Amino acid sequence: MSSGPVVESVDLDWLPAAVDVSSATSNAAAAMNLEQMERNALLRALESSRWNVSQAARLLGITRDALRYRIEKHGLSVPE
């Protein structure tokens, strides 16, 4: 997914190009934003793979077990 040895936000089209964490008023606010970003990234990968966990995990560069953990963590489920 990266053009070089370091993955940057431009390599991941679902993340904003720049995130200014220093402007966050607290660690909780920054964590909430990271949680939202993680949830959005999960949803995009799952939707683009039609909820195929193996394909979505490959897109995200994580294991299926890690993806299943995060799906449960965020309370995500296949839309009806």
mmJSON file of the N, C-alpha and C atoms, coordinates in Angstrom:
{"data_MODEL":{"atom_site":{
"group_PDB":["ATOM","ATOM","ATOM","ATOM","ATOM","ATOM","ATOM","ATOM","ATOM","ATOM","ATOM","ATOM","ATOM","ATOM","ATOM","ATOM","ATOM","ATOM","ATOM","ATOM","ATOM","ATOM","ATOM","ATOM","ATOM","ATOM","ATOM","ATOM","ATOM","ATOM","ATOM","ATOM","ATOM","ATOM","ATOM","ATOM","ATOM","ATOM","ATOM","ATOM","ATOM","ATOM","ATOM","ATOM","ATOM","ATOM","ATOM","ATOM","ATOM","ATOM","ATOM","ATOM","ATOM","ATOM","ATOM","ATOM","ATOM","ATOM","ATOM","ATOM","ATOM","ATOM","ATOM","ATOM","ATOM","ATOM","ATOM","ATOM","ATOM","ATOM","ATOM","ATOM","ATOM","ATOM","ATOM","ATOM","ATOM","ATOM","ATOM","ATOM","ATOM","ATOM","ATOM","ATOM","ATOM","ATOM","ATOM","ATOM","ATOM","ATOM","ATOM","ATOM","ATOM","ATOM","ATOM","ATOM","ATOM","ATOM","ATOM","ATOM","ATOM","ATOM","ATOM","ATOM","ATOM","ATOM","ATOM","ATOM","ATOM","ATOM","ATOM","ATOM","ATOM","ATOM","ATOM","ATOM","ATOM","ATOM","ATOM","ATOM","ATOM","ATOM","ATOM","ATOM","ATOM","ATOM","ATOM","ATOM","ATOM","ATOM","ATOM","ATOM","ATOM","ATOM","ATOM","ATOM","ATOM","ATOM","ATOM","ATOM","ATOM","ATOM","ATOM","ATOM","ATOM","ATOM","ATOM","ATOM","ATOM","ATOM","ATOM","ATOM","ATOM","ATOM","ATOM","ATOM","ATOM","ATOM","ATOM","ATOM","ATOM","ATOM","ATOM","ATOM","ATOM","ATOM","ATOM","ATOM","ATOM","ATOM","ATOM","ATOM","ATOM","ATOM","ATOM","ATOM","ATOM","ATOM","ATOM","ATOM","ATOM","ATOM","ATOM","ATOM","ATOM","ATOM","ATOM","ATOM","ATOM","ATOM","ATOM","ATOM","ATOM","ATOM","ATOM","ATOM","ATOM","ATOM","ATOM","ATOM","ATOM","ATOM","ATOM","ATOM","ATOM","ATOM","ATOM","ATOM","ATOM","ATOM","ATOM","ATOM","ATOM","ATOM","ATOM","ATOM","ATOM","ATOM","ATOM","ATOM","ATOM","ATOM","ATOM","ATOM","ATOM","ATOM","ATOM","ATOM","ATOM","ATOM","ATOM","ATOM","ATOM","ATOM","ATOM","ATOM","ATOM","ATOM","ATOM","ATOM"],
"id":[1,2,3,4,5,6,7,8,9,10,11,12,13,14,15,16,17,18,19,20,21,22,23,24,25,26,27,28,29,30,31,32,33,34,35,36,37,38,39,40,41,42,43,44,45,46,47,48,49,50,51,52,53,54,55,56,57,58,59,60,61,62,63,64,65,66,67,68,69,70,71,72,73,74,75,76,77,78,79,80,81,82,83,84,85,86,87,88,89,90,91,92,93,94,95,96,97,98,99,100,101,102,103,104,105,106,107,108,109,110,111,112,113,114,115,116,117,118,119,120,121,122,123,124,125,126,127,128,129,130,131,132,133,134,135,136,137,138,139,140,141,142,143,144,145,146,147,148,149,150,151,152,153,154,155,156,157,158,159,160,161,162,163,164,165,166,167,168,169,170,171,172,173,174,175,176,177,178,179,180,181,182,183,184,185,186,187,188,189,190,191,192,193,194,195,196,197,198,199,200,201,202,203,204,205,206,207,208,209,210,211,212,213,214,215,216,217,218,219,220,221,222,223,224,225,226,227,228,229,230,231,232,233,234,235,236,237,238,239,240],
"type_symbol":["N","C","C","N","C","C","N","C","C","N","C","C","N","C","C","N","C","C","N","C","C","N","C","C","N","C","C","N","C","C","N","C","C","N","C","C","N","C","C","N","C","C","N","C","C","N","C","C","N","C","C","N","C","C","N","C","C","N","C","C","N","C","C","N","C","C","N","C","C","N","C","C","N","C","C","N","C","C","N","C","C","N","C","C","N","C","C","N","C","C","N","C","C","N","C","C","N","C","C","N","C","C","N","C","C","N","C","C","N","C","C","N","C","C","N","C","C","N","C","C","N","C","C","N","C","C","N","C","C","N","C","C","N","C","C","N","C","C","N","C","C","N","C","C","N","C","C","N","C","C","N","C","C","N","C","C","N","C","C","N","C","C","N","C","C","N","C","C","N","C","C","N","C","C","N","C","C","N","C","C","N","C","C","N","C","C","N","C","C","N","C","C","N","C","C","N","C","C","N","C","C","N","C","C","N","C","C","N","C","C","N","C","C","N","C","C","N","C","C","N","C","C","N","C","C","N","C","C","N","C","C","N","C","C","N","C","C","N","C","C"],
"label_atom_id":["N","CA","C","N","CA","C","N","CA","C","N","CA","C","N","CA","C","N","CA","C","N","CA","C","N","CA","C","N","CA","C","N","CA","C","N","CA","C","N","CA","C","N","CA","C","N","CA","C","N","CA","C","N","CA","C","N","CA","C","N","CA","C","N","CA","C","N","CA","C","N","CA","C","N","CA","C","N","CA","C","N","CA","C","N","CA","C","N","CA","C","N","CA","C","N","CA","C","N","CA","C","N","CA","C","N","CA","C","N","CA","C","N","CA","C","N","CA","C","N","CA","C","N","CA","C","N","CA","C","N","CA","C","N","CA","C","N","CA","C","N","CA","C","N","CA","C","N","CA","C","N","CA","C","N","CA","C","N","CA","C","N","CA","C","N","CA","C","N","CA","C","N","CA","C","N","CA","C","N","CA","C","N","CA","C","N","CA","C","N","CA","C","N","CA","C","N","CA","C","N","CA","C","N","CA","C","N","CA","C","N","CA","C","N","CA","C","N","CA","C","N","CA","C","N","CA","C","N","CA","C","N","CA","C","N","CA","C","N","CA","C","N","CA","C","N","CA","C","N","CA","C","N","CA","C","N","CA","C","N","CA","C","N","CA","C","N","CA","C","N","CA","C","N","CA","C","N","CA","C"],
"label_alt_id":[null,null,null,null,null,null,null,null,null,null,null,null,null,null,null,null,null,null,null,null,null,null,null,null,null,null,null,null,null,null,null,null,null,null,null,null,null,null,null,null,null,null,null,null,null,null,null,null,null,null,null,null,null,null,null,null,null,null,null,null,null,null,null,null,null,null,null,null,null,null,null,null,null,null,null,null,null,null,null,null,null,null,null,null,null,null,null,null,null,null,null,null,null,null,null,null,null,null,null,null,null,null,null,null,null,null,null,null,null,null,null,null,null,null,null,null,null,null,null,null,null,null,null,null,null,null,null,null,null,null,null,null,null,null,null,null,null,null,null,null,null,null,null,null,null,null,null,null,null,null,null,null,null,null,null,null,null,null,null,null,null,null,null,null,null,null,null,null,null,null,null,null,null,null,null,null,null,null,null,null,null,null,null,null,null,null,null,null,null,null,null,null,null,null,null,null,null,null,null,null,null,null,null,null,null,null,null,null,null,null,null,null,null,null,null,null,null,null,null,null,null,null,null,null,null,null,null,null,null,null,null,null,null,null,null,null,null,null,null,null],
"label_comp_id":["MET","MET","MET","SER","SER","SER","SER","SER","SER","GLY","GLY","GLY","PRO","PRO","PRO","VAL","VAL","VAL","VAL","VAL","VAL","GLU","GLU","GLU","SER","SER","SER","VAL","VAL","VAL","ASP","ASP","ASP","LEU","LEU","LEU","ASP","ASP","ASP","TRP","TRP","TRP","LEU","LEU","LEU","PRO","PRO","PRO","ALA","ALA","ALA","ALA","ALA","ALA","VAL","VAL","VAL","ASP","ASP","ASP","VAL","VAL","VAL","SER","SER","SER","SER","SER","SER","ALA","ALA","ALA","THR","THR","THR","SER","SER","SER","ASN","ASN","ASN","ALA","ALA","ALA","ALA","ALA","ALA","ALA","ALA","ALA","ALA","ALA","ALA","MET","MET","MET","ASN","ASN","ASN","LEU","LEU","LEU","GLU","GLU","GLU","GLN","GLN","GLN","MET","MET","MET","GLU","GLU","GLU","ARG","ARG","ARG","ASN","ASN","ASN","ALA","ALA","ALA","LEU","LEU","LEU","LEU","LEU","LEU","ARG","ARG","ARG","ALA","ALA","ALA","LEU","LEU","LEU","GLU","GLU","GLU","SER","SER","SER","SER","SER","SER","ARG","ARG","ARG","TRP","TRP","TRP","ASN","ASN","ASN","VAL","VAL","VAL","SER","SER","SER","GLN","GLN","GLN","ALA","ALA","ALA","ALA","ALA","ALA","ARG","ARG","ARG","LEU","LEU","LEU","LEU","LEU","LEU","GLY","GLY","GLY","ILE","ILE","ILE","THR","THR","THR","ARG","ARG","ARG","ASP","ASP","ASP","ALA","ALA","ALA","LEU","LEU","LEU","ARG","ARG","ARG","TYR","TYR","TYR","ARG","ARG","ARG","ILE","ILE","ILE","GLU","GLU","GLU","LYS","LYS","LYS","HIS","HIS","HIS","GLY","GLY","GLY","LEU","LEU","LEU","SER","SER","SER","VAL","VAL","VAL","PRO","PRO","PRO","GLU","GLU","GLU"],
"label_asym_id":["A","A","A","A","A","A","A","A","A","A","A","A","A","A","A","A","A","A","A","A","A","A","A","A","A","A","A","A","A","A","A","A","A","A","A","A","A","A","A","A","A","A","A","A","A","A","A","A","A","A","A","A","A","A","A","A","A","A","A","A","A","A","A","A","A","A","A","A","A","A","A","A","A","A","A","A","A","A","A","A","A","A","A","A","A","A","A","A","A","A","A","A","A","A","A","A","A","A","A","A","A","A","A","A","A","A","A","A","A","A","A","A","A","A","A","A","A","A","A","A","A","A","A","A","A","A","A","A","A","A","A","A","A","A","A","A","A","A","A","A","A","A","A","A","A","A","A","A","A","A","A","A","A","A","A","A","A","A","A","A","A","A","A","A","A","A","A","A","A","A","A","A","A","A","A","A","A","A","A","A","A","A","A","A","A","A","A","A","A","A","A","A","A","A","A","A","A","A","A","A","A","A","A","A","A","A","A","A","A","A","A","A","A","A","A","A","A","A","A","A","A","A","A","A","A","A","A","A","A","A","A","A","A","A","A","A","A","A","A","A"],
"label_entity_id":["1","1","1","1","1","1","1","1","1","1","1","1","1","1","1","1","1","1","1","1","1","1","1","1","1","1","1","1","1","1","1","1","1","1","1","1","1","1","1","1","1","1","1","1","1","1","1","1","1","1","1","1","1","1","1","1","1","1","1","1","1","1","1","1","1","1","1","1","1","1","1","1","1","1","1","1","1","1","1","1","1","1","1","1","1","1","1","1","1","1","1","1","1","1","1","1","1","1","1","1","1","1","1","1","1","1","1","1","1","1","1","1","1","1","1","1","1","1","1","1","1","1","1","1","1","1","1","1","1","1","1","1","1","1","1","1","1","1","1","1","1","1","1","1","1","1","1","1","1","1","1","1","1","1","1","1","1","1","1","1","1","1","1","1","1","1","1","1","1","1","1","1","1","1","1","1","1","1","1","1","1","1","1","1","1","1","1","1","1","1","1","1","1","1","1","1","1","1","1","1","1","1","1","1","1","1","1","1","1","1","1","1","1","1","1","1","1","1","1","1","1","1","1","1","1","1","1","1","1","1","1","1","1","1","1","1","1","1","1","1"],
"label_seq_id":[1,1,1,2,2,2,3,3,3,4,4,4,5,5,5,6,6,6,7,7,7,8,8,8,9,9,9,10,10,10,11,11,11,12,12,12,13,13,13,14,14,14,15,15,15,16,16,16,17,17,17,18,18,18,19,19,19,20,20,20,21,21,21,22,22,22,23,23,23,24,24,24,25,25,25,26,26,26,27,27,27,28,28,28,29,29,29,30,30,30,31,31,31,32,32,32,33,33,33,34,34,34,35,35,35,36,36,36,37,37,37,38,38,38,39,39,39,40,40,40,41,41,41,42,42,42,43,43,43,44,44,44,45,45,45,46,46,46,47,47,47,48,48,48,49,49,49,50,50,50,51,51,51,52,52,52,53,53,53,54,54,54,55,55,55,56,56,56,57,57,57,58,58,58,59,59,59,60,60,60,61,61,61,62,62,62,63,63,63,64,64,64,65,65,65,66,66,66,67,67,67,68,68,68,69,69,69,70,70,70,71,71,71,72,72,72,73,73,73,74,74,74,75,75,75,76,76,76,77,77,77,78,78,78,79,79,79,80,80,80],
"pdbx_PDB_ins_code":[null,null,null,null,null,null,null,null,null,null,null,null,null,null,null,null,null,null,null,null,null,null,null,null,null,null,null,null,null,null,null,null,null,null,null,null,null,null,null,null,null,null,null,null,null,null,null,null,null,null,null,null,null,null,null,null,null,null,null,null,null,null,null,null,null,null,null,null,null,null,null,null,null,null,null,null,null,null,null,null,null,null,null,null,null,null,null,null,null,null,null,null,null,null,null,null,null,null,null,null,null,null,null,null,null,null,null,null,null,null,null,null,null,null,null,null,null,null,null,null,null,null,null,null,null,null,null,null,null,null,null,null,null,null,null,null,null,null,null,null,null,null,null,null,null,null,null,null,null,null,null,null,null,null,null,null,null,null,null,null,null,null,null,null,null,null,null,null,null,null,null,null,null,null,null,null,null,null,null,null,null,null,null,null,null,null,null,null,null,null,null,null,null,null,null,null,null,null,null,null,null,null,null,null,null,null,null,null,null,null,null,null,null,null,null,null,null,null,null,null,null,null,null,null,null,null,null,null,null,null,null,null,null,null,null,null,null,null,null,null],
"Cartn_x":[0.82,0.0,0.866,2.127,2.998,3.955,4.321,5.271,6.712,6.92,8.262,8.263,9.345,9.437,8.594,8.108,7.297,5.894,4.88,3.492,3.099,2.634,2.192,0.707,0.087,-1.356,-1.791,-0.945,-1.315,-1.383,-0.714,-0.774,-2.103,-2.801,-4.08,-5.17,-5.895,-6.837,-7.994,-8.218,-9.336,-8.96,-7.668,-7.257,-7.007,-7.263,-6.962,-5.464,-5.081,-3.672,-2.896,-3.517,-2.816,-3.771,-3.302,-4.097,-3.283,-3.83,-3.126,-3.562,-2.844,-3.186,-2.855,-1.913,-1.525,-2.655,-3.623,-4.735,-5.811,-5.693,-6.682,-6.593,-7.748,-7.761,-7.351,-7.453,-7.045,-6.716,-6.093,-5.802,-7.089,-8.128,-9.404,-9.986,-9.896,-10.406,-9.603,-8.291,-7.448,-7.76,-7.95,-8.27,-9.608,-10.578,-11.88,-11.742,-10.939,-10.74,-10.054,-9.081,-8.411,-9.378,-10.248,-11.261,-12.185,-12.596,-13.467,-12.745,-11.473,-10.695,-10.532,-10.267,-10.13,-11.446,-12.543,-13.861,-14.163,-13.873,-14.105,-13.25,-11.982,-11.088,-11.599,-12.06,-12.612,-13.834,-14.744,-15.964,-15.658,-14.747,-14.404,-13.816,-12.911,-12.297,-13.345,-14.212,-15.25,-16.258,-16.648,-17.607,-16.994,-15.725,-15.098,-14.859,-14.791,-14.608,-15.919,-17.016,-18.346,-18.371,-17.725,-17.655,-16.929,-16.037,-15.164,-14.005,-13.97,-13.009,-11.572,-11.326,-9.967,-9.486,-10.333,-9.958,-9.794,-10.697,-10.62,-9.352,-9.01,-7.792,-6.567,-6.568,-5.462,-5.344,-6.474,-6.468,-5.88,-6.194,-5.741,-4.341,-3.851,-2.524,-2.488,-3.605,-3.68,-4.181,-4.101,-4.582,-6.105,-6.678,-8.136,-8.554,-7.755,-8.089,-8.095,-7.109,-7.063,-8.284,-8.671,-9.848,-11.11,-11.244,-12.432,-12.502,-11.357,-11.324,-11.815,-11.337,-11.722,-13.18,-13.689,-15.113,-15.956,-15.579,-16.311,-16.139,-14.91,-14.608,-15.487,-15.712,-16.505,-17.982,-18.363,-19.763,-20.289,-19.434,-19.84,-20.517,-21.454,-22.11,-22.494,-22.665,-23.015,-24.374,-24.457,-25.763,-26.766,-27.99,-29.052,-29.553],
"Cartn_y":[-1.189,0.0,1.255,1.126,2.29,2.319,3.514,3.656,3.554,3.526,3.448,2.624,2.656,1.847,2.368,3.593,4.184,4.453,3.998,4.245,5.609,6.474,7.805,7.935,8.981,9.144,9.243,9.754,9.845,8.464,7.466,6.102,5.436,5.975,5.43,6.436,6.189,7.201,7.451,6.622,6.864,7.676,8.018,8.852,10.278,11.27,12.65,12.835,13.743,13.957,14.468,15.256,15.786,15.848,15.415,15.472,16.219,17.316,18.123,17.706,16.737,16.235,17.26,18.149,19.136,20.09,20.245,21.145,20.496,19.204,18.521,19.055,19.229,19.803,18.808,17.51,16.503,15.206,14.293,12.979,12.235,12.444,11.781,12.23,13.522,14.037,13.465,13.381,12.816,11.34,10.616,9.197,8.987,9.845,9.712,9.911,10.863,11.083,9.886,9.297,8.105,6.94,6.812,5.758,5.925,7.155,7.421,7.125,7.502,7.235,5.734,4.992,3.541,2.926,3.365,2.834,3.11,4.328,4.681,3.841,3.626,2.812,1.374,0.851,-0.5,-0.602,0.352,0.327,0.41,1.275,1.398,0.107,-0.504,-1.752,-2.862,-2.934,-3.965,-3.756,-2.522,-2.246,-2.517,-2.143,-2.356,-3.836,-4.653,-6.093,-6.863,-6.115,-6.709,-7.572,-7.071,-7.694,-9.033,-9.232,-10.401,-10.073,-10.728,-10.392,-10.607,-11.676,-11.948,-10.842,-10.434,-9.368,-8.032,-7.718,-6.452,-6.403,-7.51,-7.562,-7.351,-7.944,-7.765,-6.298,-5.653,-4.236,-3.371,-3.721,-2.943,-3.331,-4.465,-4.914,-5.485,-6.094,-6.708,-8.138,-8.913,-10.293,-10.326,-11.467,-11.623,-11.543,-12.14,-12.09,-10.655,-9.862,-8.456,-7.707,-7.991,-7.328,-7.748,-9.039,-9.493,-8.847,-8.712,-8.039,-6.603,-5.901,-4.495,-4.352,-5.3,-5.283,-5.382,-6.307,-6.463,-5.236,-4.718,-3.538,-2.353,-2.157,-1.033,-1.365,-2.608,-2.997,-2.965,-3.315,-3.29,-4.601,-4.527,-5.741,-5.536,-6.652,-6.623,-5.941,-4.918,-4.256,-5.206,-5.042,-5.938,-5.505],
"Cartn_z":[0.0,0.0,0.0,0.34,0.42,-0.752,-1.166,-2.261,-1.771,-0.479,0.092,1.355,2.118,3.325,4.487,4.391,5.455,4.917,5.64,5.252,5.776,4.89,5.271,5.003,5.545,5.402,3.945,3.064,1.653,1.009,1.611,1.099,1.443,2.409,2.859,2.528,1.441,0.965,1.913,2.921,3.827,5.053,5.203,6.32,5.85,6.686,6.285,6.088,5.189,4.871,6.065,6.91,8.082,9.257,10.394,11.611,12.646,13.162,14.147,15.535,16.124,17.443,18.514,18.251,19.255,19.591,18.698,18.971,19.826,20.099,20.93,22.35,22.976,24.32,25.386,25.082,26.06,25.344,26.068,25.499,25.172,25.961,25.706,24.38,24.088,22.812,21.655,21.805,20.752,20.563,21.656,21.574,20.894,21.204,20.565,19.058,18.633,17.216,16.577,17.26,16.745,16.657,17.65,17.624,16.42,16.167,15.02,13.712,13.639,12.428,12.213,13.285,13.17,12.699,13.294,12.92,11.451,10.997,9.595,8.659,9.025,8.201,8.129,9.247,9.265,8.364,8.498,7.687,6.198,5.814,4.393,3.849,4.596,4.147,4.076,5.073,5.083,3.961,3.722,2.654,1.279,1.098,-0.211,-0.483,0.572,0.388,0.549,0.617,0.834,2.086,3.123,4.445,4.425,3.464,3.47,4.402,5.56,6.606,6.137,5.398,4.908,3.979,3.044,2.102,2.817,3.726,4.466,5.31,5.954,6.763,5.883,4.704,3.764,3.349,3.082,2.716,3.823,5.062,6.206,6.675,6.19,6.592,7.996,8.418,9.739,9.581,10.661,10.61,10.719,10.314,10.442,11.905,12.783,14.215,14.724,14.304,14.726,14.199,12.97,12.393,13.132,13.416,14.155,15.534,16.192,17.495,17.361,16.345,16.157,15.742,14.966,14.602,15.869,16.755,18.008,18.901,18.962,19.787,19.404,18.105,17.624,17.451,17.746,17.647,16.227,15.258,13.856,13.491,12.563,12.069,10.612,9.925,8.516,8.365,7.484,7.293,6.65,7.022,6.5,5.164],
"occupancy":[1.0,1.0,1.0,1.0,1.0,1.0,1.0,1.0,1.0,1.0,1.0,1.0,1.0,1.0,1.0,1.0,1.0,1.0,1.0,1.0,1.0,1.0,1.0,1.0,1.0,1.0,1.0,1.0,1.0,1.0,1.0,1.0,1.0,1.0,1.0,1.0,1.0,1.0,1.0,1.0,1.0,1.0,1.0,1.0,1.0,1.0,1.0,1.0,1.0,1.0,1.0,1.0,1.0,1.0,1.0,1.0,1.0,1.0,1.0,1.0,1.0,1.0,1.0,1.0,1.0,1.0,1.0,1.0,1.0,1.0,1.0,1.0,1.0,1.0,1.0,1.0,1.0,1.0,1.0,1.0,1.0,1.0,1.0,1.0,1.0,1.0,1.0,1.0,1.0,1.0,1.0,1.0,1.0,1.0,1.0,1.0,1.0,1.0,1.0,1.0,1.0,1.0,1.0,1.0,1.0,1.0,1.0,1.0,1.0,1.0,1.0,1.0,1.0,1.0,1.0,1.0,1.0,1.0,1.0,1.0,1.0,1.0,1.0,1.0,1.0,1.0,1.0,1.0,1.0,1.0,1.0,1.0,1.0,1.0,1.0,1.0,1.0,1.0,1.0,1.0,1.0,1.0,1.0,1.0,1.0,1.0,1.0,1.0,1.0,1.0,1.0,1.0,1.0,1.0,1.0,1.0,1.0,1.0,1.0,1.0,1.0,1.0,1.0,1.0,1.0,1.0,1.0,1.0,1.0,1.0,1.0,1.0,1.0,1.0,1.0,1.0,1.0,1.0,1.0,1.0,1.0,1.0,1.0,1.0,1.0,1.0,1.0,1.0,1.0,1.0,1.0,1.0,1.0,1.0,1.0,1.0,1.0,1.0,1.0,1.0,1.0,1.0,1.0,1.0,1.0,1.0,1.0,1.0,1.0,1.0,1.0,1.0,1.0,1.0,1.0,1.0,1.0,1.0,1.0,1.0,1.0,1.0,1.0,1.0,1.0,1.0,1.0,1.0,1.0,1.0,1.0,1.0,1.0,1.0,1.0,1.0,1.0,1.0,1.0,1.0],
"B_iso_or_equiv":[0.0,0.0,0.0,0.0,0.0,0.0,0.0,0.0,0.0,0.0,0.0,0.0,0.0,0.0,0.0,0.0,0.0,0.0,0.0,0.0,0.0,0.0,0.0,0.0,0.0,0.0,0.0,0.0,0.0,0.0,0.0,0.0,0.0,0.0,0.0,0.0,0.0,0.0,0.0,0.0,0.0,0.0,0.0,0.0,0.0,0.0,0.0,0.0,0.0,0.0,0.0,0.0,0.0,0.0,0.0,0.0,0.0,0.0,0.0,0.0,0.0,0.0,0.0,0.0,0.0,0.0,0.0,0.0,0.0,0.0,0.0,0.0,0.0,0.0,0.0,0.0,0.0,0.0,0.0,0.0,0.0,0.0,0.0,0.0,0.0,0.0,0.0,0.0,0.0,0.0,0.0,0.0,0.0,0.0,0.0,0.0,0.0,0.0,0.0,0.0,0.0,0.0,0.0,0.0,0.0,0.0,0.0,0.0,0.0,0.0,0.0,0.0,0.0,0.0,0.0,0.0,0.0,0.0,0.0,0.0,0.0,0.0,0.0,0.0,0.0,0.0,0.0,0.0,0.0,0.0,0.0,0.0,0.0,0.0,0.0,0.0,0.0,0.0,0.0,0.0,0.0,0.0,0.0,0.0,0.0,0.0,0.0,0.0,0.0,0.0,0.0,0.0,0.0,0.0,0.0,0.0,0.0,0.0,0.0,0.0,0.0,0.0,0.0,0.0,0.0,0.0,0.0,0.0,0.0,0.0,0.0,0.0,0.0,0.0,0.0,0.0,0.0,0.0,0.0,0.0,0.0,0.0,0.0,0.0,0.0,0.0,0.0,0.0,0.0,0.0,0.0,0.0,0.0,0.0,0.0,0.0,0.0,0.0,0.0,0.0,0.0,0.0,0.0,0.0,0.0,0.0,0.0,0.0,0.0,0.0,0.0,0.0,0.0,0.0,0.0,0.0,0.0,0.0,0.0,0.0,0.0,0.0,0.0,0.0,0.0,0.0,0.0,0.0,0.0,0.0,0.0,0.0,0.0,0.0,0.0,0.0,0.0,0.0,0.0,0.0],
"pdbx_formal_charge":[null,null,null,null,null,null,null,null,null,null,null,null,null,null,null,null,null,null,null,null,null,null,null,null,null,null,null,null,null,null,null,null,null,null,null,null,null,null,null,null,null,null,null,null,null,null,null,null,null,null,null,null,null,null,null,null,null,null,null,null,null,null,null,null,null,null,null,null,null,null,null,null,null,null,null,null,null,null,null,null,null,null,null,null,null,null,null,null,null,null,null,null,null,null,null,null,null,null,null,null,null,null,null,null,null,null,null,null,null,null,null,null,null,null,null,null,null,null,null,null,null,null,null,null,null,null,null,null,null,null,null,null,null,null,null,null,null,null,null,null,null,null,null,null,null,null,null,null,null,null,null,null,null,null,null,null,null,null,null,null,null,null,null,null,null,null,null,null,null,null,null,null,null,null,null,null,null,null,null,null,null,null,null,null,null,null,null,null,null,null,null,null,null,null,null,null,null,null,null,null,null,null,null,null,null,null,null,null,null,null,null,null,null,null,null,null,null,null,null,null,null,null,null,null,null,null,null,null,null,null,null,null,null,null,null,null,null,null,null,null],
"auth_seq_id":[1,1,1,2,2,2,3,3,3,4,4,4,5,5,5,6,6,6,7,7,7,8,8,8,9,9,9,10,10,10,11,11,11,12,12,12,13,13,13,14,14,14,15,15,15,16,16,16,17,17,17,18,18,18,19,19,19,20,20,20,21,21,21,22,22,22,23,23,23,24,24,24,25,25,25,26,26,26,27,27,27,28,28,28,29,29,29,30,30,30,31,31,31,32,32,32,33,33,33,34,34,34,35,35,35,36,36,36,37,37,37,38,38,38,39,39,39,40,40,40,41,41,41,42,42,42,43,43,43,44,44,44,45,45,45,46,46,46,47,47,47,48,48,48,49,49,49,50,50,50,51,51,51,52,52,52,53,53,53,54,54,54,55,55,55,56,56,56,57,57,57,58,58,58,59,59,59,60,60,60,61,61,61,62,62,62,63,63,63,64,64,64,65,65,65,66,66,66,67,67,67,68,68,68,69,69,69,70,70,70,71,71,71,72,72,72,73,73,73,74,74,74,75,75,75,76,76,76,77,77,77,78,78,78,79,79,79,80,80,80],
"auth_comp_id":["MET","MET","MET","SER","SER","SER","SER","SER","SER","GLY","GLY","GLY","PRO","PRO","PRO","VAL","VAL","VAL","VAL","VAL","VAL","GLU","GLU","GLU","SER","SER","SER","VAL","VAL","VAL","ASP","ASP","ASP","LEU","LEU","LEU","ASP","ASP","ASP","TRP","TRP","TRP","LEU","LEU","LEU","PRO","PRO","PRO","ALA","ALA","ALA","ALA","ALA","ALA","VAL","VAL","VAL","ASP","ASP","ASP","VAL","VAL","VAL","SER","SER","SER","SER","SER","SER","ALA","ALA","ALA","THR","THR","THR","SER","SER","SER","ASN","ASN","ASN","ALA","ALA","ALA","ALA","ALA","ALA","ALA","ALA","ALA","ALA","ALA","ALA","MET","MET","MET","ASN","ASN","ASN","LEU","LEU","LEU","GLU","GLU","GLU","GLN","GLN","GLN","MET","MET","MET","GLU","GLU","GLU","ARG","ARG","ARG","ASN","ASN","ASN","ALA","ALA","ALA","LEU","LEU","LEU","LEU","LEU","LEU","ARG","ARG","ARG","ALA","ALA","ALA","LEU","LEU","LEU","GLU","GLU","GLU","SER","SER","SER","SER","SER","SER","ARG","ARG","ARG","TRP","TRP","TRP","ASN","ASN","ASN","VAL","VAL","VAL","SER","SER","SER","GLN","GLN","GLN","ALA","ALA","ALA","ALA","ALA","ALA","ARG","ARG","ARG","LEU","LEU","LEU","LEU","LEU","LEU","GLY","GLY","GLY","ILE","ILE","ILE","THR","THR","THR","ARG","ARG","ARG","ASP","ASP","ASP","ALA","ALA","ALA","LEU","LEU","LEU","ARG","ARG","ARG","TYR","TYR","TYR","ARG","ARG","ARG","ILE","ILE","ILE","GLU","GLU","GLU","LYS","LYS","LYS","HIS","HIS","HIS","GLY","GLY","GLY","LEU","LEU","LEU","SER","SER","SER","VAL","VAL","VAL","PRO","PRO","PRO","GLU","GLU","GLU"],
"auth_asym_id":["A","A","A","A","A","A","A","A","A","A","A","A","A","A","A","A","A","A","A","A","A","A","A","A","A","A","A","A","A","A","A","A","A","A","A","A","A","A","A","A","A","A","A","A","A","A","A","A","A","A","A","A","A","A","A","A","A","A","A","A","A","A","A","A","A","A","A","A","A","A","A","A","A","A","A","A","A","A","A","A","A","A","A","A","A","A","A","A","A","A","A","A","A","A","A","A","A","A","A","A","A","A","A","A","A","A","A","A","A","A","A","A","A","A","A","A","A","A","A","A","A","A","A","A","A","A","A","A","A","A","A","A","A","A","A","A","A","A","A","A","A","A","A","A","A","A","A","A","A","A","A","A","A","A","A","A","A","A","A","A","A","A","A","A","A","A","A","A","A","A","A","A","A","A","A","A","A","A","A","A","A","A","A","A","A","A","A","A","A","A","A","A","A","A","A","A","A","A","A","A","A","A","A","A","A","A","A","A","A","A","A","A","A","A","A","A","A","A","A","A","A","A","A","A","A","A","A","A","A","A","A","A","A","A","A","A","A","A","A","A"],
"auth_atom_id":["N","CA","C","N","CA","C","N","CA","C","N","CA","C","N","CA","C","N","CA","C","N","CA","C","N","CA","C","N","CA","C","N","CA","C","N","CA","C","N","CA","C","N","CA","C","N","CA","C","N","CA","C","N","CA","C","N","CA","C","N","CA","C","N","CA","C","N","CA","C","N","CA","C","N","CA","C","N","CA","C","N","CA","C","N","CA","C","N","CA","C","N","CA","C","N","CA","C","N","CA","C","N","CA","C","N","CA","C","N","CA","C","N","CA","C","N","CA","C","N","CA","C","N","CA","C","N","CA","C","N","CA","C","N","CA","C","N","CA","C","N","CA","C","N","CA","C","N","CA","C","N","CA","C","N","CA","C","N","CA","C","N","CA","C","N","CA","C","N","CA","C","N","CA","C","N","CA","C","N","CA","C","N","CA","C","N","CA","C","N","CA","C","N","CA","C","N","CA","C","N","CA","C","N","CA","C","N","CA","C","N","CA","C","N","CA","C","N","CA","C","N","CA","C","N","CA","C","N","CA","C","N","CA","C","N","CA","C","N","CA","C","N","CA","C","N","CA","C","N","CA","C","N","CA","C","N","CA","C","N","CA","C","N","CA","C","N","CA","C","N","CA","C","N","CA","C","N","CA","C"],
"pdbx_PDB_model_num":[1,1,1,1,1,1,1,1,1,1,1,1,1,1,1,1,1,1,1,1,1,1,1,1,1,1,1,1,1,1,1,1,1,1,1,1,1,1,1,1,1,1,1,1,1,1,1,1,1,1,1,1,1,1,1,1,1,1,1,1,1,1,1,1,1,1,1,1,1,1,1,1,1,1,1,1,1,1,1,1,1,1,1,1,1,1,1,1,1,1,1,1,1,1,1,1,1,1,1,1,1,1,1,1,1,1,1,1,1,1,1,1,1,1,1,1,1,1,1,1,1,1,1,1,1,1,1,1,1,1,1,1,1,1,1,1,1,1,1,1,1,1,1,1,1,1,1,1,1,1,1,1,1,1,1,1,1,1,1,1,1,1,1,1,1,1,1,1,1,1,1,1,1,1,1,1,1,1,1,1,1,1,1,1,1,1,1,1,1,1,1,1,1,1,1,1,1,1,1,1,1,1,1,1,1,1,1,1,1,1,1,1,1,1,1,1,1,1,1,1,1,1,1,1,1,1,1,1,1,1,1,1,1,1,1,1,1,1,1,1]
}}}
